[in-house]
C-alpha cells in the first residue's frame, strides 16, 4: 500500500500571489531579514548566464532601489515577523509559480528553486532554461 507523499506547506504573499515559499525557507528568510539593516527588501529575479542559460538571483536591497514597475509581495511569518519580496516584471515571467525551499543538508543545502516554467535545470540548482 502506497502512502501519499506529504506536500510541503507553502506560503504565498498577503495578496495570495508571489513566489511560493516553504516553511523552512520562510524561517530562514525571517532570520536573514532580521539581520539586515532597517528598510531592506529581498529582490528575487533572473539574469542571463549560468549552466543552462539563465540563473536565479536573490539579494537584499534598500527600499530606495524599488522600481515603479516592480511587483512587491508581503510575507508574514508564524513568529510575527514580516518581510517584502520584490521582483521585476521581466523576471516574473520566468519565475511565476516558482517554489522556494531551504535545506540544511551539508551537501546541496541552501535555497532551492522549483520552477514549473523551466524546461531544463542544471545540477547546481541555480540555473535553468525555458
N, C-alpha and C positions, 0 to 999 in steps of 0.2 A: 504494500500500500504506500503510495507516494504521499508525503506530507507537503502541503503547499509551501512554496518559498516565501519567507517573510519579506514584505516590502518595506523599504526604508521610509521612516517618517520624514516627510519633506515639508519645508516651509516656503510659502510664497510671500511676496511683499504685501503690505497692508491692503493694496487695491486688488489682490488676487492674481497679479501678473508678475512679471520679472522672472529671474532665474530661480529654479527650484533648488533649495539648499537643504541638505540633510541635517539631522540633529547634531552629529559630530562636527560638521562644518560650521553650523551656527555657533556652537560652543567655542570653537577655535577663532572664528571671526570676532565674536564678542570679546574674547581675551585680547586679540590683536588690536581691536578698536580702542579698548581701554588704555592701551599702551601708547596710542597716538596722541599728538597734540590736539587741543580743542579745535573743532571745525574741520577735521579731516574726514573725507569720504572715500569709499572704496570704488575705484574705477576698474571695471571689467570690460575687456574688449578683445579684439583680434588684430593681428598685423600679418603682413606678408612675411614668409620665412618659415623656418623650421623644416623638419624632415619630410613632411607631407605637403608643404605649400603654404600653410597658414599656422600661426601659433597663437595660443591664448595669452592674454596679458592681464595681470592683476597688480594694482598698486594703489597706495594711499596718496591722495592729492588734497590740496586745500580747497575749501568751498569756492574760493575765487576762481578756480580753474574749471568750474562747471560751465559748459557752453549752453547757449539758449536752446539748442535743439537736442540736448542730452535728455535721455529718459532717466528719471530719478525714482528709485524704489526704496521704500522704508520697510525695514525688517525689525520685528520685535522678538526678543529672546525670552525664554522662560524665566530667566533671572531678573527680568525687568529692564535690562539694557536694550538699547535700540541702535541701529546704525543704518546709514544710507549707502546704497549701491547705485552708481551711475554708469550709463552705457551710451555710447554714441549710436545714432541710427544705423550707420553702415555696419558696425559690428553686430548690432542686434539682429540684423538679417541672418547672420551666420550662427548665432548662439541662442535664438529664441527657442525656449523649451528645454534648454540645457539644464542638467542637474550637476550641482557642485557638491562633492563629498570630501571628507577628510579622513585620512587613515594615519594611525600612529605606528604602522609596521616599520621595522628597521629598513627593509628593502622595499622600495616602491611606496613609501609613506609620503604624506603631504596631501596637498589638494589634488583631487582627481576630477576630471571633467567627463561627463557622459552626455554627448551631443547627438540628438536624433537627426540632425541635419548633416552630419559627417558621413561621407561615403567611404572614407579611408582614414584610419588613425595610425599613428606611429607607436612603437613600443614604449617611447618615452612618456606618452600620455599627455603631452602638452602641445602636440601638433596634429593637424588634421587636414583633410581635403574635402571639398564639396562638389 
